């Protein structure tokens, strides 16, 4: 699983980074994105709703999002 640190990144920067990285993965592989902005979580949900997503708030204000390539 590839990991991407998006701490401090505001929209749309994380979404653009994900769009560039997803094609490099094999089908079924996941990209784990770590963010500290709730707006990023919502943007990822909207943009990648066709992908399998796992979203977990690991501590107050920090999310780990796994986006699986389909």
N, C-alpha and C positions, 0 to 999 in steps of 0.2 A: 504494500500500500504506500503510495506516495503521499507526503505531507506538505501542506502549504500553510505558512504562517502569514496571516492577514491582520495581525494586531496593528491597530492604528489606521488601517486602510478604510477609507470611506467609499461609499458607492459612487461610481460603478467600478472602481478599481478591482475589487476581488472578483467580480463577475467576469471582467475582461481577462484576468489572470486564469480563471477556471476555463473559459472558452479556449484559451491558448493551450492549456495543459491536457484537457480531456482527450483530444485526438491521439495523444501519445500513449494512452492506456489501452490495454486489451479489454475486450468485452467482458463484463463481470468484475473487472478490477475497480477498486475504489480510490478516490482522491479524498484525503481528509483535510478539511479546511478548518483552521482555528481562528476565531474572530472575537473581538470584544465590542462589536456594535450590533445592536438588535436590528438596525435597518439592513445590514448585510444579510442577516438570517432571512428576513422577509424577501429581499431581492433574489436570493438563491432559491427560495421556495417557489417564487413566481417563474423565474427563468428556467429552472431545471425540474419542473414538476413532472416531466415525462421520465425522468431518471428515478431510480430508487434512491431515496434519501433517508438518512438516519441523523437526527438532530438531538443533541444532548447538551444541556447547560451543565457544565462540569463544575463550575463555581459561579457565584453571583456575578453576572455580566460577562461570562466567558463561555462560548459555545464551540463544540466540536461537531462538525458537519461532515458526514461521509456521503459522497456523491458517487454512485456506481455507474460506470459506462454501460449503456444498453445498445 
